[in-house]
């Protein structure tokens, strides 16, 4: 991966974040890997963690040791994010790595899904496993969505762990 790909992802994420600030709040959606990373590995602790390349199970063990009280769904979300995106050595070399982390599953859902269809019926209320979420992007109407293998893995893992939401957790103005 060249440095252009992470830079483009960060710039795209910045535009999404700025655009979302003007629109409805999506705080009801579960945190993705970036927010959870900042919670579990704040400040300088994150630098060494990002330079490691580990499997999902290895990340779960590291996260359990760092944050033993973290809800299992959150630990699993963070582990999936790190397994798909680490070793992020270029990000780890920065003084503030959390500001340059790749988009997480929540970011990707907001960036890629809601511009074409209802986030509520097309995403938030769907229960699928990892393979089924990956399969969504093989369908004819999704093949044009540009996603790197890491983004696809990040999106599919986040979605499999965190969806569907309960209808009462979604603000009424964002339903249907």
Secondary structure, DSSP 8 states (H G I E B T S, - for coil): --HHHHHHHHHHHHHHHHHHHHS---TTS---HHHHHHHHS-TTHHHHHHT----HHHHHHHHHHH-TTS-HHHHHHHHHHHHHH---HHHHTSSSGGGG----HHHHHHHHTTTTS-HIIIIIT----HHHHHHHTTSTTTTTS---HHHHHHHHHHHHHH-S--GGGS-GGG--
